[in-house]
């Protein structure tokens, strides 16, 4: 009788464990927090924007709890590699050079053209003058190879300020970042020259060793593409832009 009682008690205990909720693994999502509409810090001091909303949904679908970490752009890859967070989700274009250091998921935002912006009346020739670009970006590399003089700044906002102050003749950045700045400038700032295609689509960066994390995030991105929720999210944050996957 004691044996039967113990067996019943053991079964009940196992059932209790089985019924207990499984705690989701926590991962740290690294972003810049200074590149709207991809990511920015809102008035409450929290990470916000397209990638915040996207990242939270991807974590939910992949079975993770997300914690958000803001990091300066120029050290965002070294801090991923050193383990200060587990992903980069920061408007980062997939390039062969970056792929040698870290790994990437599939793209969650298609390749976006880069555009030159200058003060109204500057003329298209300023694209070969002094051009501002954010440090360690594909745009900075492009300007350096174009024959223009590149001046690098730690943040994207500083590149825009350099044009306004006359420190730079123009700025080269993602068109999606510059569009609202031009629209809200009241005619002070305009696009100049031709758009250029540099880099690939935007993906989530992970360490080379984190293959399971990459696979789970890839599956989550694919599911959002399949059910249309990623297309809707892009339209919400990028002025109705329609993307077909």
URTA-V142986 format. One record per residue. N is the residue number from 1. RES is the residue in three letters. SS is DSSP state (hx for helix, st for strand, lp for the rest). NEAR is the number of other ideal C-beta (glycine too) atoms within 10 Angstrom. Layout:
{{N;RES;SS;NEAR} {N;RES;SS;NEAR}}
//
This chain:
{{1;UNK;lp;5} {2;UNK;hx;6} {3;UNK;hx;7} {4;UNK;hx;8} {5;UNK;hx;9} {6;UNK;hx;10} {7;UNK;hx;10} {8;UNK;hx;10} {9;UNK;hx;10} {10;UNK;hx;10} {11;UNK;hx;10} {12;UNK;hx;9} {13;UNK;hx;10} {14;UNK;hx;10} {15;UNK;hx;10} {16;UNK;hx;9} {17;UNK;hx;7} {18;UNK;hx;8} {19;UNK;hx;7} {20;UNK;lp;8} {21;UNK;lp;5} {22;UNK;lp;7} {23;UNK;lp;7} {24;UNK;lp;13} {25;UNK;st;14} {26;UNK;st;11} {27;UNK;st;21} {28;UNK;st;14} {29;UNK;st;25} {30;UNK;st;23} {31;UNK;st;28} {32;UNK;lp;25} {33;UNK;lp;25} {34;UNK;st;19} {35;UNK;st;24} {36;UNK;lp;20} {37;UNK;lp;19} {38;UNK;lp;26} {39;UNK;st;24} {40;UNK;st;19} {41;UNK;st;16} {42;UNK;lp;12} {43;UNK;lp;6} {44;UNK;lp;6} {45;UNK;lp;9} {46;UNK;lp;12} {47;UNK;st;21} {48;UNK;st;18} {49;UNK;lp;20} {50;UNK;hx;24} {51;UNK;hx;31} {52;UNK;hx;22} {53;UNK;hx;13} {54;UNK;hx;24} {55;UNK;hx;26} {56;UNK;hx;16} {57;UNK;hx;18} {58;UNK;hx;27} {59;UNK;hx;22} {60;UNK;hx;13} {61;UNK;hx;17} {62;UNK;hx;21} {63;UNK;lp;11} {64;UNK;st;22} {65;UNK;st;12} {66;UNK;st;21} {67;UNK;st;12} {68;UNK;st;19} {69;UNK;st;17} {70;UNK;st;19} {71;UNK;lp;19} {72;UNK;lp;14} {73;UNK;hx;21} {74;UNK;hx;16} {75;UNK;hx;14} {76;UNK;hx;21} {77;UNK;hx;19} {78;UNK;hx;12} {79;UNK;hx;15} {80;UNK;hx;23} {81;UNK;hx;13} {82;UNK;lp;10} {83;UNK;lp;9} {84;UNK;lp;14} {85;UNK;lp;22} {86;UNK;lp;22} {87;UNK;st;27} {88;UNK;st;25} {89;UNK;lp;29} {90;UNK;lp;24} {91;UNK;lp;24} {92;UNK;lp;26} {93;UNK;st;21} {94;UNK;lp;18} {95;UNK;lp;14} {96;UNK;hx;8} {97;UNK;hx;9} {98;UNK;hx;20} {99;UNK;hx;14} {100;UNK;lp;8} {101;UNK;lp;13} {102;UNK;lp;19} {103;UNK;st;17} {104;UNK;st;21} {105;UNK;st;24} {106;UNK;st;16} {107;UNK;st;17} {108;UNK;st;26} {109;UNK;st;24} {110;UNK;lp;13} {111;UNK;lp;14} {112;UNK;lp;21} {113;UNK;lp;12} {114;UNK;st;24} {115;UNK;st;23} {116;UNK;st;27} {117;UNK;st;26} {118;UNK;st;22} {119;UNK;st;16} {120;UNK;lp;12} {121;UNK;lp;7} {122;UNK;lp;19} {123;UNK;lp;12} {124;UNK;hx;13} {125;UNK;hx;11} {126;UNK;hx;20} {127;UNK;hx;21} {128;UNK;hx;15} {129;UNK;lp;14} {130;UNK;st;17} {131;UNK;st;28} {132;UNK;st;27} {133;UNK;st;27} {134;UNK;st;26} {135;UNK;lp;16} {136;UNK;lp;16} {137;UNK;lp;24} {138;UNK;hx;21} {139;UNK;hx;26} {140;UNK;hx;21} {141;UNK;hx;16} {142;UNK;hx;19} {143;UNK;hx;28} {144;UNK;hx;14} {145;UNK;hx;10} {146;UNK;hx;14} {147;UNK;lp;8} {148;UNK;lp;20} {149;UNK;st;14} {150;UNK;st;19} {151;UNK;st;18} {152;UNK;st;17} {153;UNK;st;20} {154;UNK;lp;15} {155;UNK;lp;16} {156;UNK;hx;25} {157;UNK;hx;15} {158;UNK;hx;18} {159;UNK;hx;29} {160;UNK;hx;22} {161;UNK;hx;15} {162;UNK;hx;20} {163;UNK;hx;24} {164;UNK;hx;13} {165;UNK;hx;8} {166;UNK;lp;9} {167;UNK;lp;14} {168;UNK;lp;25} {169;UNK;lp;24} {170;UNK;st;30} {171;UNK;st;29} {172;UNK;st;29} {173;UNK;st;22} {174;UNK;st;24} {175;UNK;hx;16} {176;UNK;hx;24} {177;UNK;hx;23} {178;UNK;hx;21} {179;UNK;hx;16} {180;UNK;hx;13} {181;UNK;hx;18} {182;UNK;hx;18} {183;UNK;hx;10} {184;UNK;lp;9} {185;UNK;lp;15} {186;UNK;lp;8} {187;UNK;lp;7} {188;UNK;lp;12} {189;UNK;st;22} {190;UNK;st;14} {191;UNK;st;16} {192;UNK;st;20} {193;UNK;st;19} {194;UNK;st;10} {195;UNK;st;13} {196;UNK;st;17} {197;UNK;lp;10} {198;UNK;lp;20} {199;UNK;lp;21} {200;UNK;lp;17} {201;UNK;lp;14} {202;UNK;st;24} {203;UNK;st;24} {204;UNK;st;30} {205;UNK;st;25} {206;UNK;st;23} {207;UNK;lp;19} {208;UNK;lp;12} {209;UNK;lp;10} {210;UNK;lp;17} {211;UNK;hx;11} {212;UNK;hx;11} {213;UNK;hx;20} {214;UNK;hx;21} {215;UNK;hx;13} {216;UNK;hx;20} {217;UNK;hx;26} {218;UNK;hx;18} {219;UNK;hx;15} {220;UNK;hx;24} {221;UNK;hx;23} {222;UNK;hx;16} {223;UNK;hx;15} {224;UNK;hx;20} {225;UNK;hx;17} {226;UNK;hx;10} {227;UNK;hx;10} {228;UNK;lp;10} {229;UNK;hx;14} {230;UNK;hx;22} {231;UNK;hx;16} {232;UNK;hx;11} {233;UNK;hx;19} {234;UNK;hx;21} {235;UNK;hx;13} {236;UNK;hx;13} {237;UNK;hx;19} {238;UNK;lp;18} {239;UNK;lp;12} {240;UNK;lp;8} {241;UNK;lp;14} {242;UNK;lp;8} {243;UNK;lp;14} {244;UNK;lp;6} {245;UNK;lp;14}}
//
